[in-house]
Amino acid sequence: MTSATDAIDGYLDGLPDAQRVALSALRATIAAAAPDAEEGFSYGTPAFRYRGRPLVSYGAAKQHCSFYPMDPALIEAHRTELTAFDTAKGTIRFSPERPIPAELVMALVRERQAELDR
């Protein structure tokens, strides 16, 4: 039986080098911000669950990478910090050459955890 970690490693290994490196760094940042979260998949993309509930996820598309904070209000609350990125209701799109700053990712993950703790 394949573990979630092995499955995510396989997902990342199948990406072009630049996306693999960018998403591996994002994965490590999320894991550092939420050490109690568990890895898995959500809607076909690598994800983290916290206390059994979806925390955040991320993935690769042909022309970009995406970070999904699982709450559109978080994106709106950080609109000023995200002006350099293409955003949609639940998605922050970025390029491997211009990743989301780790401090911002950590803030988003911790705010999402706080929501789930309520």
N, CA, C and O atoms as CSV, one atom per row, in Angstrom:
chain,resi,resn,atom,element,x,y,z
A,1,MET,N,N,0.836,-1.180,0.000
A,1,MET,CA,C,0.000,0.000,0.000
A,1,MET,C,C,0.885,1.249,0.000
A,1,MET,O,O,1.841,1.329,0.771
A,2,THR,N,N,0.578,2.203,-0.842
A,2,THR,CA,C,1.353,3.428,-0.959
A,2,THR,C,C,0.893,4.434,0.095
A,2,THR,O,O,-0.305,4.652,0.279
A,3,SER,N,N,1.849,5.037,0.776
A,3,SER,CA,C,1.503,6.063,1.761
A,3,SER,C,C,1.192,7.372,1.055
A,3,SER,O,O,1.542,7.561,-0.110
A,4,ALA,N,N,0.532,8.274,1.771
A,4,ALA,CA,C,0.235,9.594,1.211
A,4,ALA,C,C,1.521,10.314,0.856
A,4,ALA,O,O,1.595,10.985,-0.173
A,5,THR,N,N,2.532,10.181,1.698
A,5,THR,CA,C,3.816,10.831,1.430
A,5,THR,C,C,4.423,10.307,0.140
A,5,THR,O,O,4.925,11.084,-0.672
A,6,ASP,N,N,4.381,8.992,-0.054
A,6,ASP,CA,C,4.913,8.408,-1.288
A,6,ASP,C,C,4.122,8.885,-2.506
A,6,ASP,O,O,4.701,9.175,-3.553
A,7,ALA,N,N,2.810,8.964,-2.366
A,7,ALA,CA,C,1.964,9.414,-3.471
A,7,ALA,C,C,2.267,10.868,-3.824
A,7,ALA,O,O,2.323,11.224,-5.001
A,8,ILE,N,N,2.460,11.699,-2.817
A,8,ILE,CA,C,2.783,13.106,-3.072
A,8,ILE,C,C,4.173,13.217,-3.679
A,8,ILE,O,O,4.387,14.006,-4.599
A,9,ASP,N,N,5.119,12.436,-3.175
A,9,ASP,CA,C,6.452,12.421,-3.783
A,9,ASP,C,C,6.350,12.044,-5.261
A,9,ASP,O,O,7.020,12.644,-6.101
A,10,GLY,N,N,5.522,11.061,-5.578
A,10,GLY,CA,C,5.328,10.656,-6.970
A,10,GLY,C,C,4.717,11.760,-7.806
A,10,GLY,O,O,5.125,11.977,-8.946
A,11,TYR,N,N,3.734,12.464,-7.245
A,11,TYR,CA,C,3.108,13.600,-7.935
A,11,TYR,C,C,4.178,14.642,-8.261
A,11,TYR,O,O,4.277,15.105,-9.397
A,12,LEU,N,N,4.969,15.001,-7.268
A,12,LEU,CA,C,5.996,16.024,-7.465
A,12,LEU,C,C,7.080,15.556,-8.433
A,12,LEU,O,O,7.561,16.342,-9.250
A,13,ASP,N,N,7.462,14.300,-8.348
A,13,ASP,CA,C,8.495,13.760,-9.242
A,13,ASP,C,C,8.062,13.798,-10.709
A,13,ASP,O,O,8.909,13.830,-11.601
A,14,GLY,N,N,6.767,13.793,-10.960
A,14,GLY,CA,C,6.257,13.820,-12.325
A,14,GLY,C,C,6.177,15.204,-12.936
A,14,GLY,O,O,5.767,15.347,-14.088
A,15,LEU,N,N,6.557,16.221,-12.190
A,15,LEU,CA,C,6.467,17.599,-12.677
A,15,LEU,C,C,7.778,18.053,-13.312
A,15,LEU,O,O,8.836,17.483,-13.047
A,16,PRO,N,N,7.697,19.087,-14.154
A,16,PRO,CA,C,8.939,19.691,-14.649
A,16,PRO,C,C,9.764,20.200,-13.456
A,16,PRO,O,O,9.216,20.547,-12.410
A,17,ASP,N,N,11.069,20.234,-13.635
A,17,ASP,CA,C,11.972,20.572,-12.530
A,17,ASP,C,C,11.586,21.843,-11.788
A,17,ASP,O,O,11.539,21.838,-10.558
A,18,ALA,N,N,11.312,22.924,-12.493
A,18,ALA,CA,C,11.024,24.206,-11.832
A,18,ALA,C,C,9.773,24.107,-10.956
A,18,ALA,O,O,9.764,24.612,-9.833
A,19,GLN,N,N,8.729,23.466,-11.457
A,19,GLN,CA,C,7.514,23.305,-10.662
A,19,GLN,C,C,7.757,22.372,-9.483
A,19,GLN,O,O,7.262,22.622,-8.384
A,20,ARG,N,N,8.509,21.305,-9.700
A,20,ARG,CA,C,8.803,20.367,-8.619
A,20,ARG,C,C,9.526,21.066,-7.482
A,20,ARG,O,O,9.184,20.877,-6.314
A,21,VAL,N,N,10.523,21.872,-7.817
A,21,VAL,CA,C,11.294,22.579,-6.799
A,21,VAL,C,C,10.404,23.583,-6.064
A,21,VAL,O,O,10.437,23.657,-4.836
A,22,ALA,N,N,9.614,24.352,-6.806
A,22,ALA,CA,C,8.749,25.360,-6.188
A,22,ALA,C,C,7.703,24.718,-5.271
A,22,ALA,O,O,7.474,25.192,-4.159
A,23,LEU,N,N,7.078,23.651,-5.736
A,23,LEU,CA,C,6.035,23.018,-4.918
A,23,LEU,C,C,6.629,22.219,-3.764
A,23,LEU,O,O,5.991,22.086,-2.720
A,24,SER,N,N,7.814,21.696,-3.926
A,24,SER,CA,C,8.483,21.024,-2.808
A,24,SER,C,C,8.795,22.026,-1.705
A,24,SER,O,O,8.646,21.722,-0.521
A,25,ALA,N,N,9.228,23.222,-2.097
A,25,ALA,CA,C,9.499,24.277,-1.109
A,25,ALA,C,C,8.206,24.716,-0.437
A,25,ALA,O,O,8.188,24.937,0.774
A,26,LEU,N,N,7.126,24.846,-1.199
A,26,LEU,CA,C,5.834,25.207,-0.627
A,26,LEU,C,C,5.375,24.131,0.359
A,26,LEU,O,O,4.892,24.444,1.448
A,27,ARG,N,N,5.523,22.896,-0.018
A,27,ARG,CA,C,5.162,21.765,0.849
A,27,ARG,C,C,5.917,21.838,2.177
A,27,ARG,O,O,5.326,21.649,3.241
A,28,ALA,N,N,7.208,22.108,2.115
A,28,ALA,CA,C,8.028,22.197,3.323
A,28,ALA,C,C,7.597,23.375,4.192
A,28,ALA,O,O,7.581,23.265,5.418
A,29,THR,N,N,7.253,24.482,3.578
A,29,THR,CA,C,6.801,25.655,4.328
A,29,THR,C,C,5.484,25.362,5.035
A,29,THR,O,O,5.311,25.712,6.203
A,30,ILE,N,N,4.564,24.727,4.335
A,30,ILE,CA,C,3.276,24.366,4.945
A,30,ILE,C,C,3.510,23.413,6.114
A,30,ILE,O,O,2.935,23.590,7.188
A,31,ALA,N,N,4.345,22.415,5.907
A,31,ALA,CA,C,4.630,21.439,6.963
A,31,ALA,C,C,5.254,22.114,8.182
A,31,ALA,O,O,4.954,21.741,9.317
A,32,ALA,N,N,6.118,23.101,7.959
A,32,ALA,CA,C,6.732,23.827,9.074
A,32,ALA,C,C,5.707,24.677,9.827
A,32,ALA,O,O,5.769,24.796,11.051
A,33,ALA,N,N,4.770,25.264,9.093
A,33,ALA,CA,C,3.744,26.105,9.710
A,33,ALA,C,C,2.701,25.277,10.448
A,33,ALA,O,O,2.110,25.747,11.421
A,34,ALA,N,N,2.474,24.062,9.999
A,34,ALA,CA,C,1.427,23.202,10.574
A,34,ALA,C,C,1.991,21.811,10.831
A,34,ALA,O,O,1.616,20.861,10.144
A,35,PRO,N,N,2.886,21.672,11.811
A,35,PRO,CA,C,3.527,20.372,12.034
A,35,PRO,C,C,2.570,19.251,12.427
A,35,PRO,O,O,2.909,18.077,12.280
A,36,ASP,N,N,1.384,19.590,12.923
A,36,ASP,CA,C,0.409,18.570,13.313
A,36,ASP,C,C,-0.512,18.153,12.163
A,36,ASP,O,O,-1.335,17.251,12.319
A,37,ALA,N,N,-0.370,18.808,11.015
A,37,ALA,CA,C,-1.224,18.495,9.869
A,37,ALA,C,C,-0.742,17.215,9.191
A,37,ALA,O,O,0.438,16.870,9.248
A,38,GLU,N,N,-1.673,16.525,8.553
A,38,GLU,CA,C,-1.359,15.287,7.848
A,38,GLU,C,C,-1.472,15.510,6.346
A,38,GLU,O,O,-2.362,16.216,5.872
A,39,GLU,N,N,-0.561,14.898,5.613
A,39,GLU,CA,C,-0.584,15.021,4.157
A,39,GLU,C,C,-1.537,14.008,3.534
A,39,GLU,O,O,-1.758,12.918,4.062
A,40,GLY,N,N,-2.083,14.398,2.410
A,40,GLY,CA,C,-2.950,13.534,1.644
A,40,GLY,C,C,-3.265,14.210,0.321
A,40,GLY,O,O,-2.496,15.044,-0.157
A,41,PHE,N,N,-4.393,13.849,-0.265
A,41,PHE,CA,C,-4.836,14.464,-1.513
A,41,PHE,C,C,-6.248,14.986,-1.333
A,41,PHE,O,O,-7.049,14.412,-0.595
A,42,SER,N,N,-6.540,16.080,-2.015
A,42,SER,CA,C,-7.882,16.653,-2.032
A,42,SER,C,C,-8.152,17.121,-3.454
A,42,SER,O,O,-7.413,17.945,-3.994
A,43,TYR,N,N,-9.197,16.603,-4.050
A,43,TYR,CA,C,-9.547,16.950,-5.433
A,43,TYR,C,C,-8.374,16.737,-6.386
A,43,TYR,O,O,-8.182,17.517,-7.318
A,44,GLY,N,N,-7.595,15.692,-6.156
A,44,GLY,CA,C,-6.510,15.331,-7.048
A,44,GLY,C,C,-5.221,16.100,-6.860
A,44,GLY,O,O,-4.277,15.921,-7.629
A,45,THR,N,N,-5.162,16.958,-5.848
A,45,THR,CA,C,-3.938,17.710,-5.599
A,45,THR,C,C,-3.419,17.403,-4.195
A,45,THR,O,O,-4.192,17.040,-3.308
A,46,PRO,N,N,-2.111,17.549,-3.995
A,46,PRO,CA,C,-1.560,17.350,-2.657
A,46,PRO,C,C,-2.211,18.327,-1.675
A,46,PRO,O,O,-2.460,19.488,-2.000
A,47,ALA,N,N,-2.473,17.834,-0.488
A,47,ALA,CA,C,-3.177,18.648,0.500
A,47,ALA,C,C,-2.696,18.308,1.907
A,47,ALA,O,O,-2.037,17.295,2.142
A,48,PHE,N,N,-3.045,19.180,2.812
A,48,PHE,CA,C,-2.817,18.948,4.233
A,48,PHE,C,C,-4.169,18.995,4.931
A,48,PHE,O,O,-5.028,19.813,4.603
A,49,ARG,N,N,-4.341,18.094,5.905
A,49,ARG,CA,C,-5.536,18.062,6.740
A,49,ARG,C,C,-5.111,18.345,8.168
A,49,ARG,O,O,-4.051,17.914,8.620
A,50,TYR,N,N,-5.953,19.072,8.859
A,50,TYR,CA,C,-5.686,19.437,10.242
A,50,TYR,C,C,-6.896,19.062,11.074
A,50,TYR,O,O,-8.008,19.529,10.828
A,51,ARG,N,N,-6.664,18.218,12.056
A,51,ARG,CA,C,-7.760,17.720,12.897
A,51,ARG,C,C,-8.869,17.101,12.055
A,51,ARG,O,O,-10.056,17.247,12.347
A,52,GLY,N,N,-8.446,16.404,11.002
A,52,GLY,CA,C,-9.383,15.697,10.138
A,52,GLY,C,C,-10.115,16.555,9.135
A,52,GLY,O,O,-10.991,16.065,8.423
A,53,ARG,N,N,-9.769,17.835,9.065
A,53,ARG,CA,C,-10.454,18.754,8.133
A,53,ARG,C,C,-9.459,19.339,7.141
A,53,ARG,O,O,-8.280,19.483,7.466
A,54,PRO,N,N,-9.911,19.680,5.933
A,54,PRO,CA,C,-9.002,20.250,4.938
A,54,PRO,C,C,-8.368,21.551,5.431
A,54,PRO,O,O,-9.059,22.458,5.894
A,55,LEU,N,N,-7.065,21.622,5.325
A,55,LEU,CA,C,-6.336,22.821,5.745
A,55,LEU,C,C,-5.979,23.664,4.526
A,55,LEU,O,O,-6.513,24.759,4.356
A,56,VAL,N,N,-5.090,23.172,3.685
A,56,VAL,CA,C,-4.686,23.845,2.449
A,56,VAL,C,C,-4.277,22.772,1.442
A,56,VAL,O,O,-4.041,21.620,1.806
A,57,SER,N,N,-4.197,23.167,0.173
A,57,SER,CA,C,-3.665,22.261,-0.839
A,57,SER,C,C,-2.890,23.072,-1.865
A,57,SER,O,O,-2.876,24.302,-1.828
A,58,TYR,N,N,-2.248,22.362,-2.778
A,58,TYR,CA,C,-1.426,23.015,-3.788
A,58,TYR,C,C,-1.330,22.102,-4.996
A,58,TYR,O,O,-1.605,20.905,-4.907
A,59,GLY,N,N,-0.938,22.674,-6.126
A,59,GLY,CA,C,-0.824,21.853,-7.313
A,59,GLY,C,C,-0.157,22.589,-8.458
A,59,GLY,O,O,0.197,23.764,-8.356
A,60,ALA,N,N,0.001,21.862,-9.543
A,60,ALA,CA,C,0.645,22.400,-10.736
A,60,ALA,C,C,-0.318,22.347,-11.910
A,60,ALA,O,O,-1.085,21.397,-12.064
A,61,ALA,N,N,-0.262,23.372,-12.725
A,61,ALA,CA,C,-0.991,23.417,-13.995
A,61,ALA,C,C,0.060,23.631,-15.090
A,61,ALA,O,O,1.246,23.782,-14.800
A,62,LYS,N,N,-0.372,23.642,-16.303
A,62,LYS,CA,C,0.581,23.735,-17.409
A,62,LYS,C,C,1.435,25.006,-17.331
A,62,LYS,O,O,2.642,24.957,-17.565
A,63,GLN,N,N,0.816,26.130,-17.005
A,63,GLN,CA,C,1.529,27.410,-17.043
A,63,GLN,C,C,1.797,28.040,-15.683
A,63,GLN,O,O,2.372,29.126,-15.619
A,64,HIS,N,N,1.395,27.388,-14.589
A,64,HIS,CA,C,1.585,27.994,-13.272
A,64,HIS,C,C,1.479,26.939,-12.169
A,64,HIS,O,O,1.177,25.772,-12.423
A,65,CYS,N,N,1.735,27.380,-10.956
A,65,CYS,CA,C,1.489,26.578,-9.759
A,65,CYS,C,C,0.362,27.265,-8.992
A,65,CYS,O,O,0.113,28.456,-9.181
A,66,SER,N,N,-0.312,26.518,-8.131
A,66,SER,CA,C,-1.411,27.084,-7.362
A,66,SER,C,C,-1.310,26.697,-5.900
A,66,SER,O,O,-0.838,25.616,-5.549
A,67,PHE,N,N,-1.768,27.611,-5.060
A,67,PHE,CA,C,-1.896,27.378,-3.630
A,67,PHE,C,C,-3.352,27.649,-3.293
A,67,PHE,O,O,-3.898,28.691,-3.656
A,68,TYR,N,N,-3.975,26.712,-2.600
A,68,TYR,CA,C,-5.393,26.799,-2.262
A,68,TYR,C,C,-5.548,26.887,-0.741
A,68,TYR,O,O,-5.434,25.870,-0.057
A,69,PRO,N,N,-5.804,28.080,-0.200
A,69,PRO,CA,C,-5.944,28.209,1.247
A,69,PRO,C,C,-7.286,27.708,1.793
A,69,PRO,O,O,-7.506,27.760,3.003
A,70,MET,N,N,-8.164,27.236,0.949
A,70,MET,CA,C,-9.443,26.630,1.342
A,70,MET,C,C,-10.434,27.612,1.985
A,70,MET,O,O,-11.441,27.198,2.559
A,71,ASP,N,N,-10.139,28.906,1.883
A,71,ASP,CA,C,-11.070,29.913,2.388
A,71,ASP,C,C,-10.862,31.208,1.610
A,71,ASP,O,O,-9.837,31.870,1.775
A,72,PRO,N,N,-11.819,31.575,0.767
A,72,PRO,CA,C,-11.678,32.805,-0.017
A,72,PRO,C,C,-11.468,34.055,0.845
A,72,PRO,O,O,-10.847,35.018,0.394
A,73,ALA,N,N,-11.973,34.046,2.065
A,73,ALA,CA,C,-11.806,35.208,2.945
A,73,ALA,C,C,-10.338,35.446,3.286
A,73,ALA,O,O,-9.930,36.590,3.486
A,74,LEU,N,N,-9.552,34.399,3.354
A,74,LEU,CA,C,-8.126,34.562,3.625
A,74,LEU,C,C,-7.429,35.285,2.469
A,74,LEU,O,O,-6.564,36.134,2.687
A,75,ILE,N,N,-7.808,34.946,1.271
A,75,ILE,CA,C,-7.228,35.613,0.103
A,75,ILE,C,C,-7.615,37.086,0.126
A,75,ILE,O,O,-6.781,37.958,-0.117
A,76,GLU,N,N,-8.865,37.354,0.414
A,76,GLU,CA,C,-9.339,38.734,0.467
A,76,GLU,C,C,-8.644,39.513,1.585
A,76,GLU,O,O,-8.292,40.677,1.399
A,77,ALA,N,N,-8.448,38.889,2.726
A,77,ALA,CA,C,-7.802,39.558,3.861
A,77,ALA,C,C,-6.346,39.916,3.568
A,77,ALA,O,O,-5.796,40.841,4.166
A,78,HIS,N,N,-5.728,39.182,2.649
A,78,HIS,CA,C,-4.331,39.430,2.300
A,78,HIS,C,C,-4.187,40.003,0.889
A,78,HIS,O,O,-3.131,39.890,0.267
A,79,ARG,N,N,-5.250,40.612,0.400
A,79,ARG,CA,C,-5.275,41.144,-0.970
A,79,ARG,C,C,-4.059,42.028,-1.269
A,79,ARG,O,O,-3.456,41.894,-2.335
A,80,THR,N,N,-3.693,42.913,-0.364
A,80,THR,CA,C,-2.567,43.824,-0.587
A,80,THR,C,C,-1.264,43.061,-0.759
A,80,THR,O,O,-0.458,43.399,-1.626
A,81,GLU,N,N,-1.046,42.034,0.060
A,81,GLU,CA,C,0.185,41.247,-0.010
A,81,GLU,C,C,0.220,40.340,-1.244
A,81,GLU,O,O,1.279,39.844,-1.628
A,82,LEU,N,N,-0.937,40.133,-1.852
A,82,LEU,CA,C,-1.036,39.216,-2.991
A,82,LEU,C,C,-1.149,39.928,-4.339
A,82,LEU,O,O,-1.440,39.287,-5.348
A,83,THR,N,N,-0.923,41.241,-4.372
A,83,THR,CA,C,-1.099,41.976,-5.628
A,83,THR,C,C,-0.186,41.478,-6.751
A,83,THR,O,O,-0.516,41.637,-7.926
A,84,ALA,N,N,0.939,40.887,-6.412
A,84,ALA,CA,C,1.877,40.395,-7.436
A,84,ALA,C,C,1.448,39.052,-8.018
A,84,ALA,O,O,2.093,38.533,-8.929
A,85,PHE,N,N,0.358,38.490,-7.491
A,85,PHE,CA,C,-0.074,37.157,-7.910
A,85,PHE,C,C,-1.472,37.209,-8.500
A,85,PHE,O,O,-2.277,38.077,-8.166
A,86,ASP,N,N,-1.741,36.261,-9.385
A,86,ASP,CA,C,-3.073,36.099,-9.954
A,86,ASP,C,C,-3.906,35.334,-8.922
A,86,ASP,O,O,-3.542,34.230,-8.517
A,87,THR,N,N,-5.005,35.920,-8.509
A,87,THR,CA,C,-5.856,35.252,-7.529
A,87,THR,C,C,-7.260,35.068,-8.083
A,87,THR,O,O,-7.713,35.820,-8.946
A,88,ALA,N,N,-7.916,34.076,-7.577
A,88,ALA,CA,C,-9.322,33.830,-7.867
A,88,ALA,C,C,-9.978,33.554,-6.521
A,88,ALA,O,O,-9.326,33.664,-5.482
A,89,LYS,N,N,-11.225,33.207,-6.526
A,89,LYS,CA,C,-11.972,33.040,-5.277
A,89,LYS,C,C,-11.241,32.165,-4.254
A,89,LYS,O,O,-11.191,32.517,-3.075
A,90,GLY,N,N,-10.684,31.051,-4.677
A,90,GLY,CA,C,-10.029,30.157,-3.733
A,90,GLY,C,C,-8.614,29.781,-4.104
A,90,GLY,O,O,-8.067,28.817,-3.568
A,91,THR,N,N,-8.004,30.539,-5.028
A,91,THR,CA,C,-6.709,30.145,-5.578
A,91,THR,C,C,-5.731,31.308,-5.612
A,91,THR,O,O,-6.101,32.445,-5.904
A,92,ILE,N,N,-4.491,31.005,-5.310
A,92,ILE,CA,C,-3.392,31.949,-5.528
A,92,ILE,C,C,-2.465,31.272,-6.536
A,92,ILE,O,O,-1.877,30.232,-6.239
A,93,ARG,N,N,-2.336,31.858,-7.723
A,93,ARG,CA,C,-1.486,31.297,-8.772
A,93,ARG,C,C,-0.131,31.995,-8.749
A,93,ARG,O,O,-0.043,33.210,-8.568
A,94,PHE,N,N,0.914,31.210,-8.934
A,94,PHE,CA,C,2.261,31.768,-8.934
A,94,PHE,C,C,3.136,30.988,-9.893
A,94,PHE,O,O,2.800,29.876,-10.300
A,95,SER,N,N,4.252,31.580,-10.247
A,95,SER,CA,C,5.203,30.891,-11.117
A,95,SER,C,C,6.363,30.381,-10.257
A,95,SER,O,O,6.637,30.931,-9.190
A,96,PRO,N,N,7.032,29.342,-10.717
A,96,PRO,CA,C,8.194,28.859,-9.980
A,96,PRO,C,C,9.264,29.938,-9.808
A,96,PRO,O,O,10.001,29.937,-8.821
A,97,GLU,N,N,9.344,30.851,-10.764
A,97,GLU,CA,C,10.334,31.918,-10.698
A,97,GLU,C,C,9.955,32.996,-9.680
A,97,GLU,O,O,10.811,33.744,-9.207
A,98,ARG,N,N,8.673,33.066,-9.354
A,98,ARG,CA,C,8.181,34.075,-8.410
A,98,ARG,C,C,7.219,33.412,-7.436
A,98,ARG,O,O,6.007,33.609,-7.526
A,99,PRO,N,N,7.754,32.625,-6.504
A,99,PRO,CA,C,6.890,31.923,-5.552
A,99,PRO,C,C,6.280,32.867,-4.521
A,99,PRO,O,O,6.744,33.993,-4.339
A,100,ILE,N,N,5.251,32.401,-3.861
A,100,ILE,CA,C,4.643,33.149,-2.767
A,100,ILE,C,C,5.666,33.175,-1.625
A,100,ILE,O,O,6.219,32.131,-1.282
A,101,PRO,N,N,5.926,34.334,-1.036
A,101,PRO,CA,C,6.904,34.384,0.057
A,101,PRO,C,C,6.539,33.419,1.195
A,101,PRO,O,O,5.374,33.303,1.577
A,102,ALA,N,N,7.540,32.743,1.719
A,102,ALA,CA,C,7.308,31.753,2.769
A,102,ALA,C,C,6.594,32.353,3.975
A,102,ALA,O,O,5.747,31.699,4.583
A,103,GLU,N,N,6.929,33.589,4.323
A,103,GLU,CA,C,6.279,34.227,5.482
A,103,GLU,C,C,4.782,34.374,5.249
A,103,GLU,O,O,3.989,34.192,6.172
A,104,LEU,N,N,4.391,34.702,4.020
A,104,LEU,CA,C,2.973,34.849,3.703
A,104,LEU,C,C,2.279,33.494,3.718
A,104,LEU,O,O,1.163,33.376,4.223
A,105,VAL,N,N,2.922,32.482,3.176
A,105,VAL,CA,C,2.352,31.130,3.208
A,105,VAL,C,C,2.141,30.707,4.659
A,105,VAL,O,O,1.085,30.182,5.012
A,106,MET,N,N,3.146,30.938,5.493
A,106,MET,CA,C,3.035,30.551,6.906
A,106,MET,C,C,1.883,31.292,7.586
A,106,MET,O,O,1.142,30.699,8.370
A,107,ALA,N,N,1.732,32.570,7.293
A,107,ALA,CA,C,0.633,33.343,7.881
A,107,ALA,C,C,-0.717,32.789,7.432
A,107,ALA,O,O,-1.624,32.630,8.249
A,108,LEU,N,N,-0.856,32.496,6.145
A,108,LEU,CA,C,-2.115,31.953,5.633
A,108,LEU,C,C,-2.438,30.602,6.267
A,108,LEU,O,O,-3.581,30.350,6.651
A,109,VAL,N,N,-1.438,29.740,6.377
A,109,VAL,CA,C,-1.651,28.416,6.968
A,109,VAL,C,C,-2.049,28.549,8.438
A,109,VAL,O,O,-2.973,27.876,8.893
A,110,ARG,N,N,-1.363,29.405,9.174
A,110,ARG,CA,C,-1.682,29.567,10.595
A,110,ARG,C,C,-3.061,30.184,10.797
A,110,ARG,O,O,-3.774,29.810,11.728
A,111,GLU,N,N,-3.443,31.125,9.937
A,111,GLU,CA,C,-4.780,31.710,10.028
A,111,GLU,C,C,-5.844,30.656,9.705
A,111,GLU,O,O,-6.904,30.618,10.329
A,112,ARG,N,N,-5.553,29.824,8.747
A,112,ARG,CA,C,-6.493,28.745,8.406
A,112,ARG,C,C,-6.616,27.771,9.570
A,112,ARG,O,O,-7.719,27.321,9.880
A,113,GLN,N,N,-5.506,27.437,10.219
A,113,GLN,CA,C,-5.555,26.578,11.396
A,113,GLN,C,C,-6.417,27.197,12.489
A,113,GLN,O,O,-7.230,26.515,13.113
A,114,ALA,N,N,-6.234,28.485,12.712
A,114,ALA,CA,C,-7.004,29.176,13.738
A,114,ALA,C,C,-8.505,29.086,13.437
A,114,ALA,O,O,-9.317,28.907,14.344
A,115,GLU,N,N,-8.862,29.211,12.155
A,115,GLU,CA,C,-10.277,29.047,11.775
A,115,GLU,C,C,-10.788,27.669,12.153
A,115,GLU,O,O,-11.889,27.528,12.686
A,116,LEU,N,N,-9.984,26.659,11.876
A,116,LEU,CA,C,-10.405,25.283,12.155
A,116,LEU,C,C,-10.420,24.976,13.656
A,116,LEU,O,O,-11.094,24.046,14.098
A,117,ASP,N,N,-9.681,25.757,14.424
A,117,ASP,CA,C,-9.661,25.566,15.878
A,117,ASP,C,C,-10.891,26.157,16.565
A,117,ASP,O,O,-11.167,25.846,17.724
A,118,ARG,N,N,-11.617,26.995,15.861
A,118,ARG,CA,C,-12.799,27.648,16.475
A,118,ARG,C,C,-13.921,26.678,16.701
A,118,ARG,O,O,-14.977,27.061,17.205
